[in-house]
Amino acid sequence: MLLQVATRIQSIRAFSRSTLLRQLGRTSTRRTHTSTAVPGRSRPHSSSWMTTAGLIMALSSTAAASQTLCQGDGDNSILTVPPFDESVLIYDHYNGVTLNLEKLLSETTNEEEESALFAKNLEGAMKFWKAEQRKGIWVHIPTSKAHLVPHCVKEGFNFHFVKDKVLILSQWLPQDRPSRLPLGPTHQVGIGAVVFHPKDPSKMLVVQEKTGPAAKWGLWKMPTGLLDPTEDIPEAASRELMEETGLDAVMDGILCFRQAHRPSSASDLFFVCHLTLKDPEAKWKACEDEIADIQWMSVEDYCGQERWKGSPTYETLNDTIRKASKKAQDSEDNNIEGMIDSEILGVGLGFPGTNAVFKSHL
């Protein structure tokens, strides 16, 4: 029955949506330049931006008028369109749908009314999307709409991840195959900054931290840190070095990297990067909150610290640093051949933005 209904839905969808838009146009309240805008949020196109009260009226009217096509469980009512305005729905290329409740942000309203209406509309939408044979359904809920989370859980949604104060929930609808939805964030990415002395590359810049495991062990270490969102590895390496030591440098390449998996936290990618100081005569300044001391240390002394001994992983990482130091010593200009270098390139193909591309010297 649902497949037959879904077929018919597709044939009349254009008519149904135009009817819905006419209803929304009659019942919604358009925002004007004199109304109160949401702080820190740009205003959507005026044709789809309504007060919450207007939206509730529109959805209530639409729900009553459009119950003519999608068979419900134990209910003879059927829907011709999902009971949510098109402005909050995103249809992806994988036959999925995103319900973006961030776009419902507006003046305060009665939470109980909004909650009851949302629960009713979500139940109807799920029936509709199942009839359409949709696959992945996503719901984005900002903190201001947290009272709507229990209704999503009741409908079978799972917490996926949190991004910028928005909870993202998901549900895989097909029952005859495992979920193909991508996992939430699973990895963190870190860098270590290797800086050899400009005049004596047998020495490297090291720091002692004030807190953390390295401080407990009395370990001298290279400056390290995690990448920020949208940050490329070369940018992060320069930033971390600047934050911890006050020294400005540019990344020349990647010496090696390590992948680690920890059961109690995210998997970890750690890139050991070689950087060159922009000013060879520059003086360091330790970060007051993080760094207890800074010095130039013999590469051999660094690699020979007691804490590293007995660890095949760190012994291998340190051996790579040792080899890089030797290559720099053998070169007239401290050049290190064979590193993985990077280049920031445009994506192209009609897509905006850039990618950092890392390549070996094959």
C-alpha positions in Angstrom: 0.0 0.0 0.0 2.8 2.5 1.0 4.6 1.9 -2.4 1.4 2.7 -4.3 0.8 5.7 -2.2 4.4 6.9 -2.7 4.0 6.6 -6.5 1.0 8.7 -6.4 2.7 11.2 -4.1 5.3 11.9 -6.8 2.7 12.5 -9.5 0.9 15.2 -7.5 3.8 16.7 -5.5 4.1 19.9 -7.6 0.4 20.7 -7.1 0.6 19.9 -3.4 3.6 22.1 -2.8 2.1 25.1 -4.7 -1.0 24.7 -2.6 1.1 24.6 0.6 3.0 27.7 -0.4 -0.3 29.6 -1.1 -1.5 28.5 2.4 1.7 29.6 4.0 1.5 32.9 2.1 -2.0 33.6 3.5 -1.2 32.6 7.1 2.5 33.6 7.7 3.7 36.9 9.0 6.5 38.4 7.0 9.4 40.0 8.9 10.2 43.6 8.2 13.3 45.7 8.7 11.8 47.0 12.0 11.4 43.6 13.6 13.8 42.1 16.1 16.5 40.1 14.4 18.2 37.1 16.0 21.6 38.2 17.3 24.5 36.9 15.3 22.4 35.3 12.6 21.9 36.5 9.1 18.4 36.9 7.9 17.1 34.3 5.4 15.2 35.4 2.3 12.0 37.3 3.4 9.7 34.9 1.5 10.6 32.0 3.8 11.2 33.9 7.1 8.2 33.8 9.4 7.6 34.3 13.1 7.2 31.1 15.0 3.6 32.0 15.7 3.0 32.4 12.0 4.7 29.1 11.3 2.6 27.3 13.9 -0.6 28.7 12.2 0.7 27.7 8.8 1.7 24.2 9.8 -1.6 23.6 11.6 -3.6 24.8 8.6 -1.4 22.7 6.2 -1.7 19.6 8.3 -5.4 19.8 8.2 -5.7 20.6 4.5 -3.0 18.1 3.2 -4.1 14.9 4.9 -5.2 13.2 1.6 -2.5 10.8 0.5 0.0 9.0 2.9 -1.5 6.1 4.8 -0.8 6.2 8.6 -0.5 3.3 11.0 -4.0 2.7 12.3 -5.0 6.1 10.8 -6.9 6.6 7.5 -5.3 10.1 7.0 -2.7 10.5 4.4 -0.3 13.4 3.6 0.6 14.8 0.2 3.7 16.7 1.5 5.8 16.5 4.6 4.2 18.6 7.3 7.2 21.0 7.5 7.8 24.1 5.4 10.3 23.6 2.5 12.6 26.3 4.0 13.6 23.9 6.8 14.1 20.8 4.6 17.2 19.9 2.6 17.1 17.0 0.1 20.5 15.4 -0.5 21.9 13.3 -3.4 21.7 10.1 -1.4 17.9 10.1 -1.1 18.1 11.6 2.3 16.4 14.5 4.1 17.7 17.0 6.6 15.3 18.8 8.9 17.1 22.0 10.0 15.4 23.5 13.0 18.0 26.3 13.2 15.8 28.0 10.7 12.9 28.0 13.1 14.7 30.5 15.4 12.6 33.6 16.0 10.6 35.3 18.7 9.8 33.3 21.9 6.7 31.2 21.9 4.8 28.8 24.1 7.2 25.8 24.3 4.4 23.4 25.1 2.4 24.4 22.0 5.5 24.3 19.8 6.6 20.9 21.3 3.2 19.3 20.8 2.9 20.6 17.2 6.5 19.5 16.4 5.8 16.0 17.8 2.7 15.6 15.6 4.5 16.9 12.5 7.6 14.8 13.0 5.4 11.7 13.3 3.6 12.6 10.1 6.9 13.4 8.3 8.4 10.1 9.2 5.4 8.2 7.8 5.7 10.3 4.7 9.5 9.8 4.2 9.1 6.0 4.8 6.4 5.9 2.1 8.8 7.8 -0.2 11.5 5.2 0.5 13.9 7.8 1.8 17.1 6.5 3.4 18.9 8.8 5.9 17.0 11.4 7.9 18.9 14.1 9.8 17.6 16.6 12.3 19.7 19.6 13.3 18.6 21.0 16.7 20.1 24.2 18.2 20.3 24.7 21.9 17.3 27.0 21.8 15.2 24.1 20.6 16.6 21.5 23.0 13.0 20.8 24.3 12.3 19.1 21.0 15.0 16.5 21.4 12.8 13.9 23.3 10.3 13.8 20.4 13.1 12.9 18.0 14.3 10.2 20.3 10.8 8.8 20.6 10.7 8.6 16.8 13.8 6.5 16.7 16.6 9.1 16.1 20.1 8.6 17.6 22.5 11.3 18.7 25.1 11.6 15.9 27.4 14.5 17.0 27.4 18.1 18.1 28.7 20.9 16.0 28.8 24.6 16.9 26.1 24.3 19.6 23.9 22.3 17.3 22.9 18.7 18.1 22.7 16.5 15.0 20.5 13.4 15.2 20.1 10.7 12.5 18.0 7.7 11.5 18.5 5.2 8.8 15.1 4.1 7.4 15.7 1.0 5.3 15.1 -2.1 7.3 16.6 -4.6 4.8 20.2 -3.3 4.8 22.7 -1.9 7.3 23.1 1.8 7.8 25.2 3.6 5.2 25.2 6.9 7.1 28.7 8.3 7.8 29.9 8.2 11.3 30.3 11.3 13.4 33.8 12.8 13.9 36.2 10.0 14.8 39.7 11.5 14.7 41.6 14.3 16.1 44.7 15.7 14.3 47.8 17.0 16.0 51.2 18.4 14.9 54.7 18.4 16.3 57.0 21.3 15.3 60.6 20.3 14.6 62.9 23.3 14.3 66.6 22.8 13.9 69.1 25.5 15.0 69.7 27.8 12.0 73.5 27.6 12.5 73.8 24.1 14.0 71.2 21.6 12.8 72.5 19.0 15.2 70.3 20.9 17.8 66.6 21.2 17.9 64.1 23.5 19.7 62.4 21.9 22.7 60.1 22.9 25.5 59.1 21.7 28.9 55.4 22.1 29.7 53.9 23.3 33.0 51.1 20.7 33.1 50.1 17.4 31.6 51.9 14.0 31.3 55.1 15.5 29.8 55.4 17.8 32.8 55.0 14.9 35.1 57.7 13.0 33.4 60.1 16.0 33.1 60.2 15.4 29.4 61.7 17.8 26.9 59.5 17.8 23.8 58.9 19.5 20.5 56.1 22.1 20.5 52.8 20.2 19.8 49.1 20.9 19.6 45.8 20.0 17.9 44.4 21.5 14.7 41.5 23.9 14.9 38.4 23.3 12.7 39.1 24.3 9.1 42.8 24.7 9.8 45.4 23.2 7.5 48.5 21.3 8.9 51.1 23.9 7.8 49.0 26.7 9.3 48.5 24.7 12.6 52.3 24.0 12.9 53.2 27.6 12.5 50.5 28.7 15.0 51.4 26.2 17.7 55.1 27.2 17.5 54.2 30.8 17.8 51.8 30.2 20.7 54.3 28.2 22.7 57.5 30.0 21.9 56.7 33.3 20.2 58.8 32.3 17.2 57.5 32.8 13.7 58.3 30.0 11.2 57.1 28.4 8.0 56.5 24.6 7.5 58.9 23.1 4.9 57.5 19.6 5.0 56.3 16.5 6.9 59.0 14.2 8.3 56.6 11.4 9.3 53.2 10.8 10.9 51.7 8.4 13.4 48.2 6.9 13.6 46.9 5.8 17.0 43.6 4.4 18.3 42.4 4.8 21.9 39.3 3.0 23.1 38.3 5.8 25.4 38.7 8.7 23.0 39.0 9.7 19.4 41.6 8.1 17.1 44.6 10.3 16.6 46.7 11.4 13.7 50.0 13.1 14.6 52.1 14.8 12.0 55.8 15.6 12.7 56.5 18.8 10.7 59.8 20.5 9.9 59.7 24.3 10.2 62.3 27.0 9.4 62.5 30.2 11.4 61.7 33.4 9.4 64.2 35.3 11.4 67.3 33.1 12.4 68.2 35.7 15.1 64.7 35.8 16.7 64.4 35.3 20.5 61.9 33.0 22.0 59.3 34.0 24.6 57.6 31.2 26.5 53.8 31.0 26.7 53.1 31.9 30.4 50.1 29.6 30.7 51.7 26.5 29.1 55.5 26.5 28.9 57.9 26.3 31.8 61.2 26.4 29.8 62.7 26.5 26.2 66.1 25.5 25.0 68.2 24.3 22.0 68.9 20.7 22.7 71.1 18.2 21.0 69.1 15.9 18.7 70.9 12.9 20.2 70.0 14.0 23.8 66.4 14.6 22.8 66.1 11.1 21.2 67.9 9.5 24.1 65.6 10.6 26.9 64.7 7.8 29.2 61.0 8.2 28.6 61.3 7.2 24.9 63.2 4.0 25.6 61.3 0.7 25.1 58.7 2.3 22.8 59.1 1.1 19.2 56.7 3.9 18.1 58.6 6.8 19.6 62.0 5.3 18.8 61.0 5.2 15.1 59.6 8.7 15.2 62.8 10.0 16.8 65.0 8.1 14.4 63.3 10.0 11.6 64.1 13.3 13.3 67.7 12.1 13.8 68.0 11.3 10.0 66.5 14.7 9.1 69.1 16.4 11.3 71.9 14.5 9.7 70.6 15.5 6.2 70.5 19.2 7.3 74.0 19.0 8.7 75.3 17.5 5.4 73.6 20.3 3.3 75.1 23.7 2.7 71.8 25.4 3.3 70.3 23.1 5.9 68.1 21.6 3.2 66.3 18.3 4.0 65.5 16.2 0.9 62.8 13.6 0.8 60.1 15.2 3.0 56.4 15.2 2.2 55.6 18.7 1.1 52.3 20.5 0.8 50.6 22.9 -1.5 47.3 24.8 -1.1 45.3 24.3 -4.3 41.9 25.4 -5.5 39.3 22.6 -5.6 38.0 23.5 -9.1 35.2 21.6 -10.8 32.8 24.4 -9.9 33.4 24.0 -6.2 34.7 26.9 -4.0 37.5 26.8 -1.5 40.9 25.2 -1.4 42.5 21.9 -0.3 45.9 21.2 1.2 47.6 18.6 -1.0 50.5 16.6 0.5 52.8 14.8 -1.9 56.0 12.7 -1.7 59.0 13.2 -4.0 58.5 10.2 -6.2 
